[in-house]
Amino acid sequence: MRFLKTICVASVLTIFVPAAANVILADEPAKAAETVTVKLKDLDLKMPKSWAASDVKNSMRLATYDIPAAAGDKEKGELAISTFAGGGGGIEPNLARWIGQFSEEGRKAVVKKGKAGENEYYIVDITGTFQKSVGPPVLRKTEAAPGYRMLGMIVVLKNEEVYFLKLTGPDATVKAQSEALRAAVGGKSAGETDYEL
């Protein structure tokens, strides 16, 4: 009788514990998927709630956001969003400029093209040593930041307005937000095609 009771209790635990674990795990993606809608001129974004509007002021930006650091990273990431009259100089020159902000040695860069509804976008994923701007931009001073990553995205709206989204920070921090950045403009990595400069 005692043996049967032990089997029954063990069976109930076997059924109940995984079910409880599934409930906990199911909540995690739900929290990560919580977004807030942001409108910057004609650009509509669905941003993760964890991306906080920054106090950084820059006359060349529509907005700046602080991106939470990934586990193990000591520094948070930064998302800068801009637009310029006349398209800002073109797609390829801007992608090449972003790549040039990393030291050539050890640098890796992959460029893709994607669709987000009726809009299209170009995204470059760069890793290596970033030449990080320090001090006032007019001084053009930089310092080497090894182990960095950048996701530079150019979004071309159907009305031909062009927006620039530049996410920089430690490698793991930026990598963790790769799909969230795409999703913010309605895109995703699945279906993107290689784009050659």
C-alpha positions in Angstrom: 0.0 0.0 0.0 2.8 2.3 0.9 4.5 1.4 -2.4 1.4 2.4 -4.4 1.1 5.7 -2.6 4.7 6.5 -3.5 4.1 5.7 -7.2 0.9 7.8 -7.2 2.7 10.9 -5.7 5.6 10.5 -8.1 3.2 10.3 -11.1 1.4 13.4 -10.0 4.7 15.3 -9.6 5.9 14.1 -13.1 2.7 15.5 -14.7 2.5 18.7 -12.6 6.1 19.9 -12.5 6.7 20.1 -16.3 3.3 21.8 -16.7 4.3 24.4 -14.2 7.7 24.9 -15.8 6.0 25.4 -19.2 3.8 28.2 -17.7 6.9 30.0 -16.4 8.8 29.6 -19.7 5.8 30.8 -21.7 5.7 34.1 -19.7 9.3 35.0 -20.6 8.8 35.5 -24.4 5.6 37.4 -23.6 7.5 39.8 -21.4 10.2 40.2 -24.1 7.6 40.8 -26.8 5.9 43.8 -25.0 6.1 46.8 -27.3 5.2 50.4 -27.4 4.2 52.2 -30.6 6.4 55.2 -31.4 5.8 57.7 -34.3 8.8 59.7 -35.6 7.6 61.8 -38.5 6.3 59.3 -41.0 8.1 56.3 -39.5 6.0 54.1 -37.2 7.9 51.8 -34.9 6.9 49.0 -32.5 9.7 49.2 -29.9 10.4 46.9 -27.0 9.3 48.6 -23.7 12.8 47.9 -22.4 14.3 50.4 -24.8 14.3 53.6 -22.9 14.3 57.1 -24.5 17.7 58.7 -23.8 18.5 62.1 -22.3 21.2 62.5 -25.0 20.4 65.5 -27.2 21.7 65.6 -30.8 20.4 68.0 -33.4 21.0 65.4 -36.2 18.8 62.8 -34.5 15.1 62.3 -34.3 15.5 60.2 -31.2 18.0 58.2 -29.1 17.3 55.1 -27.1 19.2 53.2 -24.4 19.3 49.5 -25.0 19.7 47.2 -21.9 23.0 45.4 -21.6 23.0 41.6 -22.2 24.2 39.3 -19.4 27.9 39.7 -19.1 28.2 43.1 -20.9 29.1 46.1 -18.7 27.9 48.7 -21.1 24.4 49.3 -22.6 23.7 49.8 -26.3 22.5 52.9 -28.1 20.0 53.3 -30.9 20.2 56.5 -32.9 17.4 57.3 -35.3 17.8 60.0 -38.0 16.3 61.3 -41.3 17.7 63.9 -43.7 16.3 65.9 -46.6 17.1 64.4 -49.9 17.7 60.9 -48.6 20.9 61.6 -46.7 23.3 60.8 -49.4 22.1 57.4 -50.7 22.0 53.8 -49.6 25.4 52.4 -50.5 27.5 55.4 -49.3 25.8 55.2 -45.9 26.3 51.5 -45.6 29.9 51.8 -46.6 30.4 54.7 -44.1 29.0 52.6 -41.2 31.4 49.7 -42.2 34.2 52.3 -42.2 33.5 53.1 -38.6 35.1 49.8 -37.6 38.8 49.1 -37.9 39.6 47.0 -41.0 41.6 44.4 -39.0 39.2 41.6 -37.8 36.2 43.4 -39.1 33.2 41.3 -40.4 30.3 42.9 -42.2 27.2 41.3 -43.8 24.6 43.4 -45.7 21.1 42.2 -46.4 18.0 43.7 -48.0 14.4 43.1 -46.7 10.8 44.1 -47.0 8.6 45.5 -44.2 5.1 45.7 -45.7 5.2 48.2 -48.5 8.6 49.6 -47.3 12.0 48.2 -48.0 15.1 48.2 -45.8 18.8 47.6 -45.9 20.7 46.3 -42.9 24.4 45.9 -42.2 25.6 43.7 -39.3 29.2 44.7 -38.4 31.5 43.2 -35.7 35.0 44.1 -34.6 36.7 47.2 -33.2 34.4 50.2 -33.4 35.8 53.7 -33.6 33.6 55.1 -30.9 32.9 58.9 -31.0 34.0 60.7 -27.8 33.3 64.3 -27.0 31.5 66.8 -29.2 30.9 65.4 -32.7 32.4 68.6 -34.3 35.9 67.5 -32.9 35.6 64.1 -34.6 37.5 62.3 -31.8 37.2 58.6 -31.5 38.5 55.8 -29.3 38.8 52.1 -30.1 36.1 49.9 -28.7 37.0 46.2 -29.4 34.3 43.5 -29.2 31.6 45.9 -30.5 28.7 45.3 -33.0 26.6 47.6 -35.1 23.3 47.0 -36.8 22.8 49.8 -39.2 19.4 49.9 -40.9 18.2 52.2 -43.7 14.4 52.1 -44.1 12.9 53.5 -47.4 9.2 54.3 -47.0 6.8 53.9 -49.9 6.7 57.7 -50.1 10.5 57.6 -50.6 11.4 59.1 -47.2 14.5 57.5 -45.8 15.2 56.8 -42.2 18.5 55.7 -40.5 18.5 53.4 -37.5 22.0 52.7 -36.0 22.2 50.3 -33.1 25.7 50.1 -31.5 27.1 48.5 -28.4 28.9 45.5 -27.1 28.6 42.4 -29.4 26.2 40.3 -27.2 24.0 43.3 -26.4 23.4 44.3 -30.0 23.1 40.6 -31.2 20.4 40.0 -28.6 18.3 42.9 -30.1 18.8 41.9 -33.8 15.3 40.6 -34.4 13.7 43.3 -32.2 15.3 46.0 -34.4 13.9 44.4 -37.5 10.5 43.9 -35.9 10.4 47.5 -34.9 10.0 48.5 -38.5 7.9 45.4 -39.5 10.7 43.3 -40.9 12.4 40.0 -40.0 15.6 38.2 -41.0 13.7 35.3 -42.6 13.3 36.3 -46.2 16.1 38.9 -46.4 18.4 38.6 -49.3 22.2 39.3 -49.6 23.0 42.7 -50.8 26.4 43.6 -52.4 27.9 47.0 -52.1 
